[in-house]
Amino acid sequence: MSETLKLAEALIRRASVTPEDAGCQDLLAERLSTLDFKAERLDFNDTQNIWLKRGTAKPLFVFLGHTDVVPTGPLDKWLSPPFEPTLRDGKLFGRGAADMKGGIAAFITAVERFIAKHPDHQGAIALMLTSDEEGIATNGVVKVVEVLEQRNEKIDWCLVGEPSSDKKIGDVIRVGRRGSLCAKLAINGIQGHVAYPELASNPIHSFAPALKELTDEVWDNGNQFFPPTSLQVSNIHSGTGAENIIPGTVEVQFNLRFCTELNQEIIQQRTHAILDKHGFNYDIVWRLSGNPFLTDKGALIDAAHTAIKTVTGFETIDDTGGGTSDGRFIAPTGAQVIELGPLNESIHKVNENVGVEDLEILSAIYEQILIELLAIK
């Protein structure tokens, strides 16, 4: 059994459902201590974060990952217990196998092989790990980055091990992500009896034309890097459950995944303009989950393309699709950021899995990226 597979299994056995780490970070810190990685705990509230760093020279290359996983879902739907790593049909099954304990295991073994071959490499190597990525992400990487910025510890290159691959390992790398802006909207009416609508004010009726306008709005046309901005309603709640009561309020949650053509302020202004036009009373609370970012062509993207070609023989595709990742907290510091990891087909699903051979390919790609960037030629 390969070292990458053994480590992935050891991590899966730790039931680290957000915001728990369940000892994953200690396991990794102990393993890397033999390679002169210095461990620094940067915990905030119930979130565990660790900064593992070897060397102090520039440039600084960082592997970014999370040790927390999403809940298992219905246990009776799993073919094997989610926290008992199971090999079946050439795949490793378990919660976190693809998102992202398999990627973390590949980080570690790639670093071990690279340092064994290049002990006097250029620059410094670090791992930043959090237990808060699958949650609301308020006490994880965003706080660690604040600490690093305060002491002017700048990251040059950051590789996020999120599952970016589509059909085969390395066929897609994420070179940017759309922004994510969330809204909680409450429309206030007057509750009453359905037989006496003149004595009430139905907020659902008031809001319906505005809802259509919001969802029909063409926010932008996207650009060469990003698709057009999309607004999606995720939840609507109103009423008491009784069929003879006009509700007093309707609560709506929606999210905008926006590209670099817009920013938070423009979106909010345009949304308020639509709502105000319809004349109802409302309250709205906004939460910015992350701004869009895009890594320009440069050393990190070039190294990833070369490494993937070297290991797999095919060319990769640069892409900005998918959801958000902790890379959104690293990019504003000026670092080059990409995401490269396992297949994303089974993430967050029952019977999550990663290919055993894929783990070895991914580890080899990571090692080759380090060679491209930090090996003394």
Backbone torsions as a table, in degrees:
resi	resn	phi	psi	omega
1	MET	NA	134.8	-177.0
2	SER	-71.1	159.3	178.1
3	GLU	-64.2	-37.2	-179.7
4	THR	-64.4	-44.9	179.9
5	LEU	-64.9	-44.2	179.8
6	LYS	-60.3	-41.6	-179.3
7	LEU	-69.4	-41.3	177.6
8	ALA	-58.7	-42.2	178.5
9	GLU	-63.1	-42.6	-179.7
10	ALA	-62.6	-36.4	179.4
11	LEU	-72.4	-41.3	180.0
12	ILE	-61.9	-34.1	-179.7
13	ARG	-62.8	-19.9	179.7
14	ARG	-89.7	113.9	-173.6
15	ALA	-78.8	76.4	-171.3
16	SER	-96.2	63.1	177.3
17	VAL	-73.0	133.6	-176.9
18	THR	-42.8	131.9	1.9
19	PRO	-98.0	25.7	-177.9
20	GLU	-77.9	147.3	174.1
21	ASP	-106.6	-28.6	174.2
22	ALA	56.6	31.1	174.8
23	GLY	88.4	2.5	-179.6
24	CYS	-61.4	-46.4	-175.8
25	GLN	-66.8	-37.6	176.6
26	ASP	-63.1	-40.6	178.2
27	LEU	-59.1	-45.2	-178.1
28	LEU	-71.0	-38.9	178.7
29	ALA	-62.6	-43.0	179.0
30	GLU	-62.8	-40.9	-178.5
31	ARG	-66.0	-40.7	-177.3
32	LEU	-81.8	-13.6	-179.4
33	SER	-60.8	-29.1	179.2
34	THR	-71.0	-12.8	178.6
35	LEU	-106.2	19.5	177.2
36	ASP	69.3	26.6	171.1
37	PHE	-81.6	129.8	177.5
38	LYS	-94.0	129.6	-176.7
39	ALA	-98.1	131.8	176.6
40	GLU	-128.7	120.0	177.1
41	ARG	-81.4	130.6	177.9
42	LEU	-131.6	60.9	-175.9
43	ASP	-81.0	144.3	176.7
44	PHE	-135.6	123.2	-177.6
45	ASN	51.8	-123.5	-175.9
46	ASP	-93.5	10.1	-177.0
47	THR	-103.3	133.1	177.3
48	GLN	-102.3	127.7	178.6
49	ASN	-129.5	145.4	177.1
50	ILE	-138.3	141.8	178.5
51	TRP	-118.6	109.8	-177.9
52	LEU	-110.0	118.8	-171.6
53	LYS	-136.2	138.3	176.3
54	ARG	-118.7	113.4	178.6
55	GLY	91.2	168.5	-178.9
56	THR	-129.2	-3.5	-176.2
57	ALA	-75.5	167.1	173.6
58	LYS	-101.5	152.9	-0.8
59	PRO	-79.4	161.1	-179.5
60	LEU	-105.9	119.0	176.8
61	PHE	-103.1	130.9	-176.7
62	VAL	-125.3	130.0	165.1
63	PHE	-91.2	126.5	-178.3
64	LEU	-113.8	130.8	-179.2
65	GLY	-156.1	175.7	177.6
66	HIS	-132.5	140.2	-178.9
67	THR	-94.6	-9.1	178.3
68	ASP	-83.3	157.1	178.8
69	VAL	-132.3	163.5	176.9
70	VAL	-77.9	161.9	176.8
71	PRO	-58.3	159.5	-172.0
72	THR	-74.4	-25.7	-168.9
73	GLY	79.0	-169.0	-175.1
74	PRO	-63.0	119.5	-176.3
75	LEU	-64.1	-29.7	-177.9
76	ASP	-72.4	-8.7	177.7
77	LYS	-90.8	-13.2	178.8
78	TRP	-80.0	137.5	177.4
79	LEU	-77.2	-18.2	174.9
80	SER	-148.6	155.6	-177.1
81	PRO	-56.2	134.3	-172.0
82	PRO	-64.2	-24.8	179.1
83	PHE	-108.4	19.1	168.5
84	GLU	-115.8	99.6	-176.7
85	PRO	-56.1	130.7	-173.8
86	THR	-132.1	131.1	176.7
87	LEU	-93.9	129.2	-179.3
88	ARG	-157.7	127.0	176.8
89	ASP	56.3	39.0	177.4
90	GLY	76.2	12.6	-178.6
91	LYS	-126.1	153.0	174.1
92	LEU	-101.4	118.8	-178.3
93	PHE	-102.3	144.4	177.3
94	GLY	155.2	152.7	178.5
95	ARG	-66.2	125.1	-177.8
96	GLY	95.6	-1.9	-177.9
97	ALA	-55.7	-43.8	179.5
98	ALA	-99.3	-29.7	-173.5
99	ASP	-129.2	88.6	-7.7
100	MET	-140.3	40.7	-178.2
101	LYS	-71.5	-29.3	173.6
102	GLY	-63.8	-42.3	177.5
103	GLY	-63.9	-40.2	178.9
104	ILE	-64.4	-42.8	177.6
105	ALA	-59.3	-39.4	178.2
106	ALA	-67.8	-35.2	172.9
107	PHE	-52.8	-54.5	-169.9
108	ILE	-63.2	-49.0	-176.8
109	THR	-69.7	-30.8	175.1
110	ALA	-64.4	-44.2	178.6
111	VAL	-63.1	-42.5	-178.9
112	GLU	-61.3	-45.0	179.9
113	ARG	-68.2	-40.4	-179.2
114	PHE	-62.2	-45.6	-177.8
115	ILE	-69.1	-34.9	176.9
116	ALA	-60.6	-36.4	-179.3
117	LYS	-89.0	-26.1	-175.0
118	HIS	-134.8	64.7	-175.7
119	PRO	-63.6	-25.3	-178.8
120	ASP	-106.8	40.0	-176.8
121	HIS	-61.7	163.9	175.0
122	GLN	-71.9	159.0	170.8
123	GLY	61.4	-154.1	-178.2
124	ALA	-134.7	154.6	178.1
125	ILE	-122.5	137.4	178.6
126	ALA	-140.7	156.1	169.7
127	LEU	-121.3	132.3	174.6
128	MET	-115.5	117.9	-175.9
129	LEU	-126.7	140.5	-179.7
130	THR	-133.9	161.0	173.6
131	SER	-109.6	20.6	-172.5
132	ASP	-125.1	20.8	-176.8
133	GLU	-80.6	-37.3	-176.8
134	GLU	-81.7	-7.0	177.2
135	GLY	-97.1	-140.8	-177.5
136	ILE	-85.6	-4.2	170.8
137	ALA	57.5	44.6	178.3
138	THR	-104.1	-18.2	-177.0
139	ASN	-122.2	16.6	-178.7
140	GLY	-105.0	-119.6	-173.9
141	VAL	-58.4	-36.3	-179.5
142	VAL	-58.9	-37.1	179.0
143	LYS	-76.6	-38.1	178.4
144	VAL	-62.8	-42.0	178.6
145	VAL	-61.5	-38.3	177.4
146	GLU	-59.7	-42.1	178.5
147	VAL	-63.0	-46.4	-179.1
148	LEU	-63.3	-40.7	-180.0
149	GLU	-65.4	-38.6	-179.4
150	GLN	-62.1	-31.4	179.5
151	ARG	-103.9	15.5	174.7
152	ASN	57.3	39.2	177.2
153	GLU	-97.1	95.7	-168.7
154	LYS	-92.5	132.8	174.8
155	ILE	-88.2	131.3	176.6
156	ASP	-91.1	-47.8	-177.3
157	TRP	-130.4	133.4	-180.0
158	CYS	-131.0	124.2	176.3
159	LEU	-111.0	116.5	179.3
160	VAL	-93.7	127.6	-174.4
161	GLY	-86.3	23.7	178.4
162	GLU	-63.0	150.3	-178.6
163	PRO	-68.5	94.6	-176.1
164	SER	-97.1	-22.0	-171.0
165	SER	-72.7	150.6	-175.1
166	ASP	-103.1	-73.5	-177.8
167	LYS	-100.9	-29.8	178.3
168	LYS	-149.5	155.8	-174.1
169	ILE	-58.8	126.2	175.6
170	GLY	86.9	4.6	-178.7
171	ASP	-76.0	-19.0	177.5
172	VAL	-138.2	136.1	166.9
173	ILE	-122.2	142.2	176.3
174	ARG	-88.0	123.5	178.9
175	VAL	-108.7	4.7	178.0
176	GLY	-175.9	171.6	178.3
177	ARG	-143.9	150.8	172.2
178	ARG	-70.1	157.9	172.1
179	GLY	-76.7	162.7	179.8
180	SER	-134.9	118.6	-180.0
181	LEU	-123.5	122.5	-176.9
182	CYS	-106.6	147.3	178.7
183	ALA	-135.4	139.5	169.8
184	LYS	-115.3	114.7	-173.4
185	LEU	-114.4	132.3	175.5
186	ALA	-122.3	121.6	176.6
187	ILE	-101.4	127.0	-172.8
188	ASN	-102.9	124.3	176.2
189	GLY	-122.4	-151.1	177.6
190	ILE	-130.1	120.7	180.0
191	GLN	-68.9	146.9	177.7
192	GLY	-170.6	-175.2	179.9
193	HIS	-83.5	139.4	-177.6
194	VAL	-64.2	-21.1	179.3
195	ALA	-79.9	-12.0	-178.3
196	TYR	-127.5	62.3	-176.2
197	PRO	-61.8	-24.0	179.9
198	GLU	-68.1	-17.1	179.4
199	LEU	-98.1	3.4	-178.0
200	ALA	-131.9	178.0	175.1
201	SER	-141.7	109.7	-173.9
202	ASN	-81.0	111.6	-177.4
203	PRO	-68.5	-23.8	178.0
204	ILE	-67.8	-44.0	178.6
205	HIS	-64.1	-39.5	-179.8
206	SER	-64.7	-37.5	-173.3
207	PHE	-83.9	-24.0	-172.0
208	ALA	-53.6	-46.8	178.8
209	PRO	-63.8	-35.5	178.7
210	ALA	-69.0	-36.6	177.5
211	LEU	-60.8	-45.0	178.7
212	LYS	-61.8	-40.5	-179.2
213	GLU	-66.6	-40.9	178.8
214	LEU	-62.4	-42.9	-176.4
215	THR	-78.3	-21.5	177.0
216	ASP	-86.9	-14.9	-175.1
217	GLU	-59.2	132.1	171.2
218	VAL	-91.5	101.5	-173.3
219	TRP	-73.7	-37.8	174.5
220	ASP	-168.7	178.5	179.3
221	ASN	-107.7	15.2	-176.8
222	GLY	68.7	-167.3	176.6
223	ASN	-153.3	-168.6	-174.5
224	GLN	-66.1	-17.0	-177.8
225	PHE	-104.8	-27.0	-172.2
226	PHE	-130.6	148.0	172.0
227	PRO	-72.7	168.8	178.3
228	PRO	-59.8	151.6	176.2
229	THR	-62.5	141.2	-177.3
230	SER	-125.5	131.9	170.6
231	LEU	-104.7	128.6	178.8
232	GLN	-129.8	127.7	174.0
233	VAL	-79.2	127.3	-176.0
234	SER	-106.6	-19.4	-178.6
235	ASN	-161.7	138.0	171.8
236	ILE	-133.1	130.9	-179.8
237	HIS	-137.3	133.8	177.5
238	SER	-160.6	158.5	172.3
239	GLY	84.0	169.5	-177.7
240	THR	-97.6	-8.5	-173.1
241	GLY	97.8	-12.9	177.7
242	ALA	-84.4	144.3	-176.0
243	GLU	-85.5	-5.4	-177.1
244	ASN	-115.6	20.6	-179.8
245	ILE	-121.9	125.2	169.4
246	ILE	-73.9	126.7	-176.2
247	PRO	-69.6	154.7	177.7
248	GLY	-89.9	-22.2	179.7
249	THR	-145.3	158.6	167.0
250	VAL	-131.9	132.3	-178.6
251	GLU	-110.6	131.7	-175.0
252	VAL	-130.6	133.7	172.3
253	GLN	-114.8	134.8	175.6
254	PHE	-144.2	161.6	-176.4
255	ASN	-135.2	141.3	172.8
256	LEU	-115.1	123.5	169.8
257	ARG	-97.0	109.3	-168.5
258	PHE	-117.9	149.9	-176.9
259	CYS	-96.3	-173.8	-175.5
260	THR	-74.7	-0.8	174.9
261	GLU	-76.6	-16.5	-176.0
262	LEU	-127.5	169.2	168.6
263	ASN	-139.3	175.4	-175.6
264	GLN	-57.6	-43.4	-175.5
265	GLU	-64.6	-43.0	-179.7
266	ILE	-64.4	-43.5	179.7
267	ILE	-61.4	-44.9	-179.0
268	GLN	-64.8	-42.0	179.5
269	GLN	-61.1	-44.8	-178.2
270	ARG	-69.2	-35.6	177.3
271	THR	-65.6	-46.7	179.3
272	HIS	-61.9	-37.3	179.0
273	ALA	-61.9	-40.9	178.1
274	ILE	-66.9	-45.9	-178.8
275	LEU	-64.9	-43.4	-177.1
276	ASP	-64.3	-31.9	-178.4
277	LYS	-59.8	-27.2	-173.4
278	HIS	-94.3	-3.8	165.1
279	GLY	75.4	13.1	177.9
280	PHE	-95.2	166.3	179.2
281	ASN	-89.2	129.9	-177.3
282	TYR	-148.3	161.1	170.6
283	ASP	-128.7	142.9	-179.8
284	ILE	-140.5	138.1	177.3
285	VAL	-121.0	128.2	-178.0
286	TRP	-105.8	146.8	172.7
287	ARG	-138.9	118.2	177.4
288	LEU	-85.6	114.3	177.8
289	SER	-81.7	-30.1	178.4
290	GLY	176.0	147.4	175.7
291	ASN	-85.6	157.1	175.7
292	PRO	-67.4	150.7	174.7
293	PHE	-143.9	156.3	179.7
294	LEU	-144.9	127.1	175.8
295	THR	-91.0	120.8	178.7
296	ASP	-70.0	160.3	174.3
297	LYS	-54.1	134.5	-178.0
298	GLY	-174.7	-162.7	-172.4
299	ALA	-61.6	-39.8	-175.6
300	LEU	-70.2	-47.3	178.5
301	ILE	-63.3	-41.7	178.6
302	ASP	-60.4	-43.0	-179.5
303	ALA	-64.7	-38.9	179.5
304	ALA	-65.3	-43.9	178.9
305	HIS	-61.5	-45.4	-179.5
306	THR	-63.9	-43.7	-178.2
307	ALA	-64.1	-44.7	-179.9
308	ILE	-63.3	-42.5	178.0
309	LYS	-63.3	-41.9	-178.6
310	THR	-63.8	-43.7	-174.4
311	VAL	-82.1	-40.0	-172.0
312	THR	-105.8	-24.7	-178.4
313	GLY	89.7	-2.8	179.4
314	PHE	-119.9	164.9	178.9
315	GLU	-86.7	144.5	177.6
316	THR	-95.6	167.9	179.0
317	ILE	-115.4	133.8	173.1
318	ASP	-84.4	136.6	-173.3
319	ASP	-148.9	158.4	177.9
320	THR	-126.8	17.8	-176.1
321	GLY	-77.9	-176.0	177.2
322	GLY	84.6	-169.5	-176.8
323	GLY	-87.4	-156.2	178.6
324	THR	-91.9	165.8	173.1
325	SER	-146.9	172.8	178.3
326	ASP	-66.7	-9.7	174.2
327	GLY	-58.5	-23.7	-179.6
328	ARG	-65.2	-21.0	178.4
329	PHE	-88.6	-19.9	-179.3
330	ILE	-87.7	-40.6	-174.5
331	ALA	-55.8	-41.1	-178.5
332	PRO	-63.1	-15.7	178.9
333	THR	-77.8	-7.9	-178.3
334	GLY	100.9	-1.6	-180.0
335	ALA	-73.0	150.7	167.9
336	GLN	-79.4	132.8	-174.3
337	VAL	-131.4	131.6	169.9
338	ILE	-134.8	161.0	174.0
339	GLU	-118.9	129.8	-178.8
340	LEU	-149.6	117.0	-177.9
341	GLY	-160.7	-161.4	-175.0
342	PRO	-64.7	179.5	174.0
343	LEU	-64.7	144.8	-177.6
344	ASN	-98.8	6.7	-172.2
345	GLU	-61.7	-36.6	-172.3
346	SER	-107.0	5.0	-173.6
347	ILE	-65.7	140.5	179.7
348	HIS	66.6	4.9	-179.7
349	LYS	-96.1	164.5	165.6
350	VAL	-64.8	143.8	-179.1
351	ASN	62.8	40.0	173.8
352	GLU	-55.6	143.2	-176.4
353	ASN	-155.7	165.4	173.9
354	VAL	-140.9	143.7	178.7
355	GLY	-68.7	135.3	179.4
356	VAL	-61.2	-44.9	178.4
357	GLU	-66.3	-33.2	179.2
358	ASP	-61.2	-37.5	178.2
359	LEU	-59.6	-40.7	-179.5
360	GLU	-69.9	-40.5	178.3
361	ILE	-62.9	-44.3	-179.0
362	LEU	-63.4	-44.1	177.7
363	SER	-60.8	-40.1	178.3
364	ALA	-65.2	-38.5	178.1
365	ILE	-65.0	-45.0	178.5
366	TYR	-58.9	-45.0	179.2
367	GLU	-60.6	-43.2	-178.0
368	GLN	-66.8	-33.5	175.3
369	ILE	-62.7	-43.4	176.5
370	LEU	-60.6	-40.0	178.7
371	ILE	-62.4	-45.4	-178.6
372	GLU	-61.2	-36.5	-173.0
373	LEU	-95.9	-34.9	-169.0
374	LEU	-120.9	-13.3	179.8
375	ALA	-69.8	140.2	177.7
376	ILE	-77.4	116.3	-175.7
377	LYS	-80.1	NA	NA
